[in-house]
Amino acid sequence: MPYEAPTHSVERSLRATTGAKVVAGVDEVGRGAWAGPVSVCAAVTGLRRPPEGLTDSKLLSPKRRDTLAVVLESWVSAHALGHASPEEIDELGMTAALRLAAVRALEALPVRPDAVILDGNHDYLGSPWKVRTVIKGDQSCVPVAAASVIAKVTRDRMMAELGSDHADFAFAANAGYPSPVHKAALAERGPTPYHRLSWSYLDALPQWRHLKKVRTRTDGSPTEIEGQLGFDF
């Protein structure tokens, strides 16, 4: 399916309106997974012409994505990854975990960005970062698209490594997202050390429900449960 190539228009706008010299594109992967970290990539590209075929990682085949990630890692001016672990997701909630991972990525860049282009319509970064949110920025903005591809390939590799001792869960194939094989393994064996234990999928597993972690607010009331039930065998 044809797609429109990403551009530098948002970067140019930020340079013109805010005086930003270094603009980073930020994208995340793993938000909806049941297992593994949530991972964020921050990428700085400048205004150079991007590699052919660059777009949102979800629109690329695994083979094309892997090939493009290798090209991007040497093409970008700078990039860095940040991760928030399943334990941090359980303790903080997804929004705060996303911010933690994004800040880790941004602070790992060799130069602090003057502005950040964040994929989506929700600014989970906030002050002191100067953020421009862009819906479908992973398709329309060069640095966000680059971050999207690098983040996806990096996390997929991490999940394949984590899954080496848990072959029944097929993390190399599903990257910790719900799939028939993943659901069947969960029902039979229960969560691995890499699963998010505050998520609602455990509500559908009576034999493992005692492992569920519930976060509480400062007033002692429980927070909203994250994740999907998804056990419609």
Secondary structure, DSSP 8 states (H G I E B T S, - for coil): ------BSHHHHHHHHHH--S-EEEEEEE-TT-SBS-EEEEEEE-TT----TT---GGGS-HHHHHHHHHHHHHHSSEEEEEEE-HHHHHHH-HHHHHHHHHHHHHHHSSS--SEEEEESS---S-TTS-EEEETTHHHHBHHHHHHHHHHHHHHHHHHHHHGGG-GGG-HHHHTTS--HHHHHHHHHH---TTB-TTBGGGGG-TTTGGG----B-TTS-B---BS------
